[in-house]
Amino acid sequence: MRIVMIGSGNLATQLSLALKAVGEDVLQVFSPTADHAMRLAALLGCEAVTSLADVAGDADMYVISVRDDAVCDVARSLRVHNADSVVVHTAGSVPLSALDGSSPHTAVLYPMQTFSRERRVDFRRVPCFVEASDPYAMSIVDSLARCLSDTVGEADSARRRKLHLAAVFACNMSNHCYRLAERIVEDEGFSFRLFAPLIEETAKKIKCMSPRQAQTGPMVRNDVSVMNAQLEMLDDPYMRDIYRLMAESIYRDSREG
């Protein structure tokens, strides 16, 4: 397919590279920031454009991979001349209806993964969730998703929003906990890399047991003396609040059911 990538951020970069790797033809990369558009276009060997007015109107697919709050405006500004073109967005929390009016055929391709520009991701291991406005668009986006990933499922906008919310807890919030741990030890001269085996083992556990079963530590045991001592070591009031909330949540969850 002849594809235009609208966006040049973390997801747009990794998705467009994955599309190229499976033989798709990425014609253009759009970004309002010229350096970003040119950097990604150079990796793909395609044209960089900085105005939506310069986006080709006859592509087979337009993939909108921009900030969630910009998806609707970008879709409204696209000039799609090919009636068979499919306009796709990649956001977990944005409904399919955000693309209304951009094309007769619209779809969502949501890869549930964390992405960075500099780190290549094996898309075959990325769960992808699709939704479409009509059977034609579904056949196109589902086929493309299966070229990229070994795990593809359908999820409407409401279910996909729940997936995205869960992903925020599982990824973004846990990563922030890594950052808080880093802050605790960095003044003592310890490298956060020392925690890699601990984090890796925690992640490996959930492949064979539920997160509830995998939970350990003073919070699940309700070891009040240890928890109070640890709270005393935290100077940051936000970190103390996080600790208390997490302690209560972990203990209550361990007692449910």
Steps between C-alpha positions, in 0.01 A plus 500: 500500500595862447498652849539852634619527861353799680732554795864439582501424872586184689214281374499650150872428466485138612179423311623648173827307528301182565280574197805543283648176634195299386515653153245781522570818300516803731470792256524795735553602859319807626606699803466875561857484634727480195793334680277222632335438164834493317664273756232233470467542124874441466465169685216397272637640175187703434382861474467728803223761509420762761157613379187287481425677173804322352388153606428278200126465444506164322669270754340168597531568871563796729629410846443776755742451788502831686407623847157374606355851515614574144352195324162657424643827365751318280229271362280797414788670319595205280418524131430145392411468130498122467158363603662166588755654737488391862577758768639339815598627842715318756378639833373278779278761663357675191171371353465395138249784458787751521567412134143572383493696176860431404416206271216253437731237648655552843671270746713472813824306536607516865834335584506445875864567573731772627708657224811718480649643182843356567404146604382254237208279597419153369149570371427129467479493883282812531128433557302705248131586529289608206164666439343625177202690365405238241595151377729632228702712744510209746639263238776750416602589855472143630714368215761767562503433876556128438795582276653687794401296805438144611228619740209690346152548647194716447414759764240774466566847634361433849695177550816653354480790749499244782803328347679834481413584860635163613814560293554834677499317835714210375757710315500874568429480870735210562773686309443804722545271799836404348584871487403548864719205595783657301457825695522315832833334421675747271622718788654190658709433192313188386430442130136430415630222275538293817120469496486343153502137626223582749287667234563219250400231750184690591408520130578131445272396787185631332557261209411211728292654780264791559634832632312435824679167546835660415469780758754489784647743751403686818179646357336167422611373843376821665834530678421829671836547671692469173258726313511770767880494496503533122254788511734680740777478241293681235545877505277563198133532610379377159708186534360443850145535365576256217651254747196515730250462215692212347535330838126518562415388146740202507380383841130535415545322167680212670202452733228511232343184367 
